[in-house]
Amino acid sequence: MSTLHALLGLLASQGSRHGYELKREYDRRLPGVRPLAFGQMYTTLARMQRDGYIAEAEHERAGGPDRVAFRLTDEGRSELDAWLRTVVPPSTQIAAELFVKVIVALLAAPDETTARSLLAAQRAVHLARMRELTAVKTTAGTSVSDLAAADYLLNHLDADLRWMATTLDRVTALRAEVMA
């Protein structure tokens, strides 16, 4: 899962924010994803600023340390858009990146089109991987371990495909909920 891209998406959807606000929104908007540690937050923000994806929007001092609000730059928006267009390669492990991409697409894009396109492209990649794994299962001399691994992956891919279909059916309601 790409913390950097999730933060870019939050900045795209909500405008300039302080690190603490971004962390709070990350944890709130991405339920079920491991909460973001403050140390990781500020390290990621520093890297994003170094790479030109974000810039300081304002400094604020309210009886404590300086608080810096960050805003998305044009380079950051381009990076976010490129990430949203790139399908997640099917994984051998359970990963939340596809879920995060759908939520960020619903938050950061002007409508549901990006999320729907992402899910359609992802479905095609999953189906191609399922064909590859099915070919492994029908190859003579395949070990039982390889068969078990192929079955495991096929079942996870099938579950992902069912989730994608259900999510496509709910994308309008999901967008309304994440935008609330």
GROMACS elastic network, one bead per residue, 0.5 to 0.9 nm:
[ bonds ]
;  ai    aj funct       b0    kb
    1     4     6  0.89673   500
    1     5     6  0.86981   500
    1     6     6  0.85732   500
    1    95     6  0.71002   500
    1    96     6  0.63154   500
    1    98     6  0.82285   500
    1   100     6  0.76045   500
    1   101     6  0.89065   500
    2     5     6  0.54105   500
    2     6     6  0.63620   500
    2     7     6  0.87502   500
    2    97     6  0.70837   500
    2   100     6  0.86563   500
    3     6     6  0.50886   500
    3     7     6  0.61722   500
    3     8     6  0.86011   500
    3    26     6  0.89998   500
    3    36     6  0.82442   500
    3    40     6  0.87889   500
    3    41     6  0.83217   500
    3    44     6  0.76314   500
    4     7     6  0.52659   500
    4     8     6  0.62795   500
    4     9     6  0.87346   500
    4    41     6  0.88684   500
    4    44     6  0.62742   500
    4    45     6  0.78211   500
    4    47     6  0.87283   500
    4    48     6  0.72032   500
    5     9     6  0.61298   500
    5    10     6  0.86016   500
    5    76     6  0.89572   500
    5    79     6  0.79519   500
    5    80     6  0.59846   500
    5    83     6  0.72458   500
    5    84     6  0.86947   500
    5   101     6  0.87225   500
    5   104     6  0.85506   500
    6     9     6  0.50298   500
    6    10     6  0.62783   500
    6    11     6  0.87323   500
    6    26     6  0.75227   500
    6    80     6  0.85038   500
    6   100     6  0.72446   500
    6   101     6  0.77607   500
    6   104     6  0.64340   500
    7    11     6  0.62117   500
    7    12     6  0.84871   500
    7    22     6  0.69631   500
    7    23     6  0.85118   500
    7    26     6  0.72667   500
    7    41     6  0.89002   500
    7    44     6  0.88120   500
    7    45     6  0.84584   500
    8    11     6  0.51419   500
    8    12     6  0.60791   500
    8    13     6  0.86426   500
    8    48     6  0.87510   500
    8    53     6  0.78366   500
    8    54     6  0.80924   500
    8    72     6  0.68077   500
    8    76     6  0.66901   500
    8    77     6  0.73686   500
    8    79     6  0.84329   500
    8    80     6  0.62661   500
    8   104     6  0.89679   500
    8   108     6  0.87646   500
    9    13     6  0.61408   500
    9    14     6  0.85094   500
    9    77     6  0.83976   500
    9    80     6  0.67121   500
    9   104     6  0.55474   500
    9   105     6  0.75977   500
    9   107     6  0.69703   500
    9   108     6  0.53720   500
    9   109     6  0.87670   500
   10    13     6  0.51349   500
   10    14     6  0.59153   500
   10    15     6  0.78028   500
   10    17     6  0.88924   500
   10    22     6  0.71392   500
   10    25     6  0.75481   500
   10    26     6  0.74394   500
   10    29     6  0.89247   500
   10   104     6  0.72723   500
   10   107     6  0.72410   500
   10   108     6  0.70208   500
   11    14     6  0.52130   500
   11    15     6  0.50245   500
   11    16     6  0.60208   500
   11    17     6  0.69028   500
   11    22     6  0.78817   500
   11    54     6  0.88404   500
   11    70     6  0.79981   500
   11    71     6  0.64326   500
   11    72     6  0.59206   500
   11   108     6  0.82887   500
   12    15     6  0.58805   500
   12    16     6  0.84087   500
   12    71     6  0.82908   500
   12    72     6  0.64184   500
   12    76     6  0.89067   500
   12    77     6  0.72744   500
   12    80     6  0.86959   500
   12   107     6  0.80284   500
   12   108     6  0.54451   500
   12   109     6  0.83700   500
   13   104     6  0.85485   500
   13   107     6  0.55810   500
   13   109     6  0.78117   500
   13   179     6  0.88940   500
   14    17     6  0.75945   500
   14   107     6  0.86561   500
   14   108     6  0.84630   500
   15    70     6  0.84210   500
   15    71     6  0.62762   500
   15    72     6  0.73930   500
   16    56     6  0.85829   500
   16    57     6  0.65647   500
   16    58     6  0.86915   500
   16    69     6  0.58697   500
   16    70     6  0.50797   500
   16    72     6  0.71461   500
   17    20     6  0.81312   500
   17    21     6  0.60010   500
   17    22     6  0.62271   500
   17    57     6  0.83752   500
   17    68     6  0.81048   500
   17    70     6  0.54640   500
   17    71     6  0.68507   500
   18    21     6  0.52225   500
   18    22     6  0.62488   500
   18    23     6  0.87149   500
   18    67     6  0.66470   500
   18    68     6  0.57037   500
   18    70     6  0.62035   500
   19    22     6  0.50659   500
   19    23     6  0.61840   500
   19    24     6  0.86231   500
   19    38     6  0.83783   500
   19    41     6  0.69635   500
   19    42     6  0.68609   500
   19    45     6  0.76981   500
   19    67     6  0.81008   500
   19    68     6  0.74774   500
   19    69     6  0.70700   500
   19    70     6  0.78525   500
   20    23     6  0.51471   500
   20    24     6  0.62064   500
   20    25     6  0.86445   500
   20    38     6  0.79060   500
   20    41     6  0.85148   500
   21    24     6  0.50962   500
   21    25     6  0.61136   500
   21    26     6  0.84495   500
   22    25     6  0.51253   500
   22    26     6  0.59271   500
   22    27     6  0.85527   500
   22    41     6  0.83012   500
   23    26     6  0.50263   500
   23    27     6  0.61983   500
   23    28     6  0.85273   500
   23    35     6  0.83968   500
   23    36     6  0.64281   500
   23    37     6  0.79672   500
   23    38     6  0.72407   500
   23    41     6  0.67942   500
   24    27     6  0.52799   500
   24    28     6  0.61184   500
   24    29     6  0.85244   500
   24    36     6  0.86830   500
   25    29     6  0.56672   500
   25    30     6  0.80953   500
   26    29     6  0.53578   500
   26    30     6  0.58523   500
   26    31     6  0.85324   500
   26    35     6  0.77114   500
   26    36     6  0.72333   500
   27    30     6  0.55850   500
   27    31     6  0.64380   500
   27    32     6  0.86866   500
   27    33     6  0.76562   500
   27    34     6  0.79751   500
   27    35     6  0.54036   500
   27    36     6  0.66465   500
   28    31     6  0.60499   500
   28    35     6  0.89516   500
   29   103     6  0.78475   500
   29   104     6  0.88137   500
   29   178     6  0.67120   500
   30    33     6  0.57175   500
   30    34     6  0.85265   500
   30    35     6  0.84350   500
   30    99     6  0.85923   500
   30   100     6  0.67428   500
   30   103     6  0.74983   500
   30   104     6  0.88887   500
   31    34     6  0.81433   500
   31    35     6  0.84247   500
   32    35     6  0.82420   500
   32    96     6  0.87051   500
   33    36     6  0.86189   500
   33    96     6  0.68640   500
   33   100     6  0.82327   500
   36    39     6  0.85159   500
   36    40     6  0.68414   500
   36    41     6  0.66864   500
   37    40     6  0.52758   500
   37    41     6  0.61985   500
   37    42     6  0.89222   500
   38    42     6  0.63375   500
   38    43     6  0.85746   500
   39    42     6  0.54880   500
   39    43     6  0.61778   500
   39    44     6  0.85076   500
   40    43     6  0.51184   500
   40    44     6  0.59231   500
   40    45     6  0.84703   500
   41    44     6  0.52387   500
   41    45     6  0.61572   500
   41    46     6  0.86929   500
   42    46     6  0.61088   500
   42    47     6  0.85799   500
   43    46     6  0.51929   500
   43    47     6  0.63167   500
   43    48     6  0.86550   500
   44    47     6  0.50808   500
   44    48     6  0.60674   500
   44    49     6  0.85679   500
   45    49     6  0.61023   500
   45    50     6  0.85145   500
   45    54     6  0.79043   500
   45    70     6  0.85378   500
   46    49     6  0.51373   500
   46    50     6  0.61018   500
   46    51     6  0.86015   500
   47    51     6  0.60952   500
   47    52     6  0.85990   500
   47    53     6  0.87060   500
   48    51     6  0.51564   500
   48    52     6  0.62521   500
   48    53     6  0.51733   500
   48    54     6  0.58388   500
   48    55     6  0.84923   500
   48    76     6  0.81475   500
   49    52     6  0.50881   500
   49    53     6  0.57964   500
   49    55     6  0.58180   500
   49    56     6  0.81125   500
   49    70     6  0.86514   500
   50    53     6  0.77305   500
   50    54     6  0.82564   500
   50    55     6  0.89444   500
   51    54     6  0.79397   500
   51    75     6  0.87228   500
   51    76     6  0.87024   500
   52    55     6  0.69651   500
   52    73     6  0.70438   500
   52    74     6  0.87192   500
   52    75     6  0.63793   500
   52    76     6  0.68703   500
   53    71     6  0.86637   500
   53    72     6  0.62310   500
   53    73     6  0.54194   500
   53    74     6  0.73335   500
   53    75     6  0.52624   500
   53    77     6  0.73921   500
   53    78     6  0.86582   500
   53    79     6  0.75319   500
   54    57     6  0.89317   500
   54    70     6  0.61919   500
   54    71     6  0.54326   500
   54    73     6  0.51337   500
   54    74     6  0.85519   500
   54    75     6  0.80294   500
   54    76     6  0.61398   500
   55    69     6  0.85354   500
   55    70     6  0.54989   500
   55    71     6  0.54733   500
   55    72     6  0.66037   500
   55    73     6  0.65076   500
   56    59     6  0.77290   500
   56    68     6  0.65826   500
   56    69     6  0.59065   500
   56    71     6  0.62341   500
   56    72     6  0.89937   500
   57    68     6  0.73245   500
   57    69     6  0.53061   500
   57    70     6  0.50241   500
   57    71     6  0.55761   500
   58    67     6  0.82505   500
   58    68     6  0.58159   500
   58    69     6  0.52724   500
   58    70     6  0.72425   500
   58    71     6  0.89807   500
   59    66     6  0.65488   500
   59    67     6  0.56958   500
   59    69     6  0.64633   500
   60    65     6  0.86160   500
   60    66     6  0.56784   500
   60    68     6  0.63221   500
   60    69     6  0.80433   500
   61    64     6  0.62260   500
   61    65     6  0.62568   500
   61    67     6  0.60535   500
   61    68     6  0.87972   500
   62    65     6  0.75338   500
   62    66     6  0.75823   500
   62    67     6  0.81356   500
   63    66     6  0.87677   500
   64    67     6  0.84214   500
   72    75     6  0.80364   500
   72    76     6  0.56718   500
   72    77     6  0.66178   500
   73    77     6  0.62827   500
   73    78     6  0.86355   500
   74    77     6  0.50569   500
   74    78     6  0.62074   500
   74    79     6  0.86159   500
   75    78     6  0.50692   500
   75    79     6  0.61656   500
   75    80     6  0.86093   500
   76    79     6  0.50442   500
   76    80     6  0.61222   500
   76    81     6  0.85644   500
   77    80     6  0.50435   500
   77    81     6  0.60745   500
   77    82     6  0.85429   500
   78    81     6  0.51097   500
   78    82     6  0.61130   500
   78    83     6  0.85728   500
   79    82     6  0.51537   500
   79    83     6  0.61642   500
   79    84     6  0.86466   500
   80    83     6  0.51029   500
   80    84     6  0.61576   500
   80    85     6  0.87055   500
   80   108     6  0.89709   500
   81    84     6  0.51165   500
   81    85     6  0.63143   500
   81    86     6  0.88224   500
   81   109     6  0.89701   500
   82    85     6  0.52182   500
   82    86     6  0.64025   500
   83    86     6  0.52156   500
   83    87     6  0.81499   500
   83   101     6  0.86007   500
   84    87     6  0.76012   500
   84   101     6  0.65570   500
   84   102     6  0.85872   500
   84   104     6  0.83235   500
   84   105     6  0.68033   500
   84   114     6  0.77082   500
   84   115     6  0.85131   500
   84   118     6  0.72549   500
   85   114     6  0.80336   500
   85   117     6  0.83454   500
   85   118     6  0.66707   500
   85   121     6  0.88454   500
   86    89     6  0.89891   500
   86   118     6  0.80414   500
   86   121     6  0.88421   500
   87    90     6  0.89094   500
   87    98     6  0.83440   500
   87   118     6  0.69450   500
   87   119     6  0.87267   500
   87   121     6  0.66959   500
   87   122     6  0.57006   500
   87   125     6  0.77088   500
   88    91     6  0.81643   500
   88    97     6  0.73205   500
   88    98     6  0.65683   500
   88   122     6  0.70131   500
   88   125     6  0.84728   500
   89   122     6  0.82856   500
   89   125     6  0.73159   500
   89   126     6  0.81133   500
   90    93     6  0.86606   500
   90   122     6  0.87243   500
   90   125     6  0.74698   500
   90   126     6  0.63754   500
   90   129     6  0.72932   500
   90   157     6  0.75973   500
   91    94     6  0.67999   500
   91    95     6  0.71352   500
   91   153     6  0.83153   500
   91   157     6  0.88193   500
   92    95     6  0.88319   500
   92   152     6  0.88319   500
   92   153     6  0.65089   500
   92   156     6  0.87118   500
   93   153     6  0.85116   500
   93   156     6  0.87766   500
   94   156     6  0.79898   500
   95    98     6  0.74655   500
   95    99     6  0.85273   500
   96    99     6  0.53307   500
   96   100     6  0.62172   500
   96   101     6  0.86684   500
   97   101     6  0.60026   500
   97   102     6  0.86118   500
   98   101     6  0.50381   500
   98   102     6  0.62800   500
   98   103     6  0.87286   500
   98   118     6  0.89437   500
   98   119     6  0.86174   500
   98   122     6  0.85094   500
   99   102     6  0.52549   500
   99   103     6  0.63611   500
   99   104     6  0.86409   500
  100   103     6  0.51428   500
  100   104     6  0.59685   500
  100   105     6  0.83355   500
  101   104     6  0.50778   500
  101   105     6  0.58271   500
  101   106     6  0.84466   500
  101   115     6  0.78711   500
  101   118     6  0.81905   500
  102   105     6  0.50612   500
  102   106     6  0.62059   500
  102   107     6  0.86333   500
  102   114     6  0.84367   500
  102   115     6  0.53832   500
  102   116     6  0.84163   500
  102   118     6  0.73928   500
  102   119     6  0.77003   500
  103   106     6  0.51156   500
  103   107     6  0.61864   500
  103   108     6  0.85843   500
  103   115     6  0.79283   500
  103   174     6  0.82511   500
  103   175     6  0.77820   500
  103   178     6  0.71497   500
  104   108     6  0.57440   500
  104   109     6  0.79847   500
  104   115     6  0.84893   500
  105   108     6  0.52724   500
  105   109     6  0.54679   500
  105   110     6  0.88609   500
  105   111     6  0.86195   500
  105   112     6  0.77236   500
  105   113     6  0.87354   500
  105   114     6  0.59754   500
  105   115     6  0.52704   500
  105   118     6  0.84054   500
  106   109     6  0.58295   500
  106   110     6  0.78920   500
  106   111     6  0.68911   500
  106   112     6  0.60607   500
  106   113     6  0.86556   500
  106   114     6  0.74709   500
  106   115     6  0.60983   500
  106   171     6  0.84524   500
  106   174     6  0.80821   500
  106   175     6  0.54820   500
  106   176     6  0.88399   500
  106   178     6  0.73848   500
  106   179     6  0.78020   500
  107   110     6  0.80710   500
  107   111     6  0.86888   500
  107   175     6  0.73349   500
  107   178     6  0.67783   500
  107   179     6  0.62714   500
  108   111     6  0.85738   500
  109   112     6  0.72348   500
  109   113     6  0.79529   500
  109   114     6  0.65070   500
  109   115     6  0.82433   500
  110   113     6  0.82517   500
  110   114     6  0.85139   500
  111   114     6  0.71613   500
  111   115     6  0.83510   500
  111   175     6  0.84491   500
  112   115     6  0.54603   500
  112   116     6  0.61483   500
  112   117     6  0.86291   500
  112   171     6  0.71581   500
  112   172     6  0.71257   500
  112   175     6  0.72511   500
  113   116     6  0.51065   500
  113   117     6  0.60104   500
  113   118     6  0.84412   500
  114   117     6  0.51319   500
  114   118     6  0.60120   500
  114   119     6  0.86040   500
  115   118     6  0.50249   500
  115   119     6  0.61820   500
  115   120     6  0.86427   500
  115   168     6  0.85729   500
  115   171     6  0.79148   500
  116   119     6  0.51904   500
  116   120     6  0.62244   500
  116   121     6  0.86780   500
  116   168     6  0.66878   500
  116   171     6  0.77268   500
  117   120     6  0.50972   500
  117   121     6  0.61077   500
  117   122     6  0.83953   500
  118   121     6  0.52575   500
  118   122     6  0.59887   500
  118   123     6  0.85299   500
  119   123     6  0.60507   500
  119   124     6  0.87623   500
  119   164     6  0.62922   500
  119   165     6  0.84198   500
  119   167     6  0.85658   500
  119   168     6  0.73874   500
  120   123     6  0.51116   500
  120   124     6  0.65314   500
  120   125     6  0.89461   500
  120   164     6  0.83937   500
  120   168     6  0.89044   500
  121   124     6  0.52495   500
  121   125     6  0.65110   500
  121   126     6  0.87981   500
  122   125     6  0.51455   500
  122   126     6  0.61832   500
  122   127     6  0.86393   500
  122   161     6  0.87894   500
  122   164     6  0.84808   500
  123   126     6  0.51090   500
  123   127     6  0.61632   500
  123   128     6  0.86637   500
  123   160     6  0.85905   500
  123   161     6  0.64129   500
  123   164     6  0.73459   500
  123   165     6  0.88494   500
  124   127     6  0.51794   500
  124   128     6  0.62709   500
  124   129     6  0.87462   500
  125   128     6  0.51712   500
  125   129     6  0.63189   500
  125   130     6  0.86963   500
  126   129     6  0.51268   500
  126   130     6  0.62003   500
  126   131     6  0.87668   500
  126   157     6  0.63424   500
  126   158     6  0.83900   500
  126   160     6  0.81960   500
  126   161     6  0.73550   500
  127   131     6  0.63347   500
  127   132     6  0.87848   500
  127   157     6  0.81269   500
  127   158     6  0.88385   500
  127   161     6  0.83871   500
  128   131     6  0.51663   500
  128   132     6  0.64613   500
  128   133     6  0.88448   500
  129   132     6  0.50432   500
  129   133     6  0.62678   500
  129   134     6  0.85950   500
  129   154     6  0.84659   500
  129   157     6  0.82489   500
  130   133     6  0.51000   500
  130   134     6  0.60578   500
  130   135     6  0.85957   500
  130   150     6  0.89284   500
  130   153     6  0.82628   500
  130   154     6  0.60404   500
  130   157     6  0.70966   500
  130   158     6  0.83284   500
  131   134     6  0.50713   500
  131   135     6  0.62460   500
  131   136     6  0.87782   500
  132   135     6  0.52007   500
  132   136     6  0.65080   500
  132   137     6  0.89604   500
  133   136     6  0.50151   500
  133   137     6  0.64305   500
  133   138     6  0.89033   500
  133   150     6  0.56431   500
  133   151     6  0.80952   500
  133   153     6  0.79027   500
  133   154     6  0.69679   500
  134   137     6  0.50771   500
  134   138     6  0.64744   500
  134   139     6  0.88636   500
  134   150     6  0.75436   500
  134   151     6  0.86782   500
  134   154     6  0.80659   500
  135   138     6  0.52033   500
  135   139     6  0.62899   500
  136   139     6  0.53120   500
  136   140     6  0.86952   500
  136   142     6  0.71397   500
  136   146     6  0.79806   500
  136   147     6  0.76086   500
  136   150     6  0.73298   500
  137   140     6  0.82367   500
  137   142     6  0.68824   500
  137   146     6  0.79122   500
  137   147     6  0.57872   500
  137   150     6  0.68977   500
  137   151     6  0.82444   500
  138   142     6  0.79140   500
  139   142     6  0.59552   500
  142   145     6  0.82550   500
  142   146     6  0.63175   500
  142   147     6  0.67422   500
  143   146     6  0.51660   500
  143   147     6  0.62706   500
  143   148     6  0.86271   500
  144   148     6  0.60563   500
  144   149     6  0.85417   500
  145   148     6  0.50665   500
  145   149     6  0.61590   500
  145   150     6  0.85625   500
  146   149     6  0.50450   500
  146   150     6  0.60443   500
  146   151     6  0.84980   500
  147   150     6  0.50634   500
  147   151     6  0.60598   500
  147   152     6  0.85055   500
  148   151     6  0.50817   500
  148   152     6  0.61031   500
  148   153     6  0.86488   500
  149   152     6  0.50178   500
  149   153     6  0.61797   500
  149   154     6  0.84865   500
  150   153     6  0.51643   500
  150   154     6  0.59529   500
  150   155     6  0.85055   500
  151   154     6  0.50486   500
  151   155     6  0.60885   500
  151   156     6  0.86217   500
  152   155     6  0.53154   500
  152   156     6  0.63949   500
  152   157     6  0.87102   500
  153   156     6  0.51076   500
  153   157     6  0.60587   500
  153   158     6  0.84699   500
  154   157     6  0.50221   500
  154   158     6  0.59962   500
  154   159     6  0.85249   500
  155   158     6  0.50041   500
  155   159     6  0.61715   500
  155   160     6  0.86066   500
  156   159     6  0.50024   500
  156   160     6  0.61608   500
  156   161     6  0.86113   500
  157   161     6  0.61662   500
  157   162     6  0.86507   500
  158   161     6  0.50444   500
  158   162     6  0.62507   500
  158   163     6  0.85902   500
  159   162     6  0.51164   500
  159   163     6  0.61606   500
  159   164     6  0.86160   500
  160   164     6  0.61003   500
  160   165     6  0.86631   500
  161   165     6  0.62459   500
  161   166     6  0.86308   500
  162   165     6  0.51674   500
  162   166     6  0.62210   500
  162   167     6  0.85255   500
  163   166     6  0.51223   500
  163   167     6  0.59565   500
  163   168     6  0.84897   500
  164   167     6  0.50314   500
  164   168     6  0.60380   500
  164   169     6  0.86086   500
  165   168     6  0.51389   500
  165   169     6  0.63684   500
  165   170     6  0.87912   500
  166   169     6  0.51052   500
  166   170     6  0.63687   500
  166   171     6  0.85787   500
  167   171     6  0.56421   500
  167   174     6  0.79763   500
  168   171     6  0.50883   500
  168   172     6  0.83170   500
  169   172     6  0.78905   500
  169   173     6  0.88653   500
  170   173     6  0.54313   500
  170   174     6  0.59074   500
  170   175     6  0.85514   500
  171   175     6  0.59661   500
  171   176     6  0.85547   500
  172   175     6  0.52508   500
  172   176     6  0.63876   500
  172   177     6  0.87686   500
  173   176     6  0.50968   500
  173   177     6  0.62323   500
  173   178     6  0.87680   500
  174   177     6  0.50664   500
  174   178     6  0.61774   500
  174   179     6  0.84747   500
  175   178     6  0.52850   500
  175   179     6  0.59967   500
  175   180     6  0.85670   500
  176   179     6  0.53119   500
  176   180     6  0.63149   500
  177   180     6  0.52839   500
